[in-house]
Amino acid sequence: MIPTQDLNAFLHAPTIEDLWGLLTRRMEDYGFDRLIYGATRYRTATSLGDPDDFVLLTNHAPEFTEGHLDF
């Protein structure tokens, strides 16, 4: 279970960069050293929508993302 203190820090992070830093450090405590997060509000049954509308965050090396996450 994630401590309430950490959840509050996530919810009150002033920027997406701050939130991502908090989350990646916390997940390292669970043994996850690489993360990919993706979100879109425009998903349909057959599409994730326009790639320009995606939020995609990762701490993988560019060598990995360039071959797997390019849109």
N, C-alpha and C positions, 0 to 999 in steps of 0.2 A: 504494500500500500504506500502511496506517495504521501509524505507528511503534509499536513495542512499548510505549514509554512512555505513549502515549495509550491503548492498550488496557488497560494496568494501571490507569490513572486511571479509565477507564470501569468496570472491574470492582471497583474499590475505593471508588467514590463512596459516601458515607455515606447519601445520600438520593436519591430519584427526582428531586427538584428539582436537586440537584447534578449528577446524571448527565445530565439533560436540558440543563442549561447547558453542560456540557462537550461534549456531542454537537452541539448547535446551533452553538457556536463553531467546532468542528472542521469541520463541514459547510460553514460559510461559507467556509472556506479552499478548498473544492472548488467554490465558486460557487453553492451552494444557500443562498438566504436565507430560504426558507420550508420547513417540514417538517411532515408529518403522520405520526404513528406510532400504530398501533392493534394491540391484541393481545387475544385471548380464549382461554380454555382449553375453551370449551364449544361450539365450532363443530361443526355437522353438515353433511351434504350439502346441506341446504336452508335453513340458518339460521346466524346468528352467535351465537345464544343470547340470553340476557337482556341488554339494554343496560346494566343496572346492574352486570353482571359484566365489561364492557369496560374496558380501559385505553386511553384515547385522549389523546394529547398532540399539541399543535400550537403553533406560534408565529405562525400566521395571525391577522390582525385579527379581532375579534369580528364585524365586518360580514360577513366571509366565512363564518366557522364557523356563525353563527346561521342562515344560509340553506342550508348544505350538510351540516352535521354534527349537526344536532339529532335526537335520538331520542325 
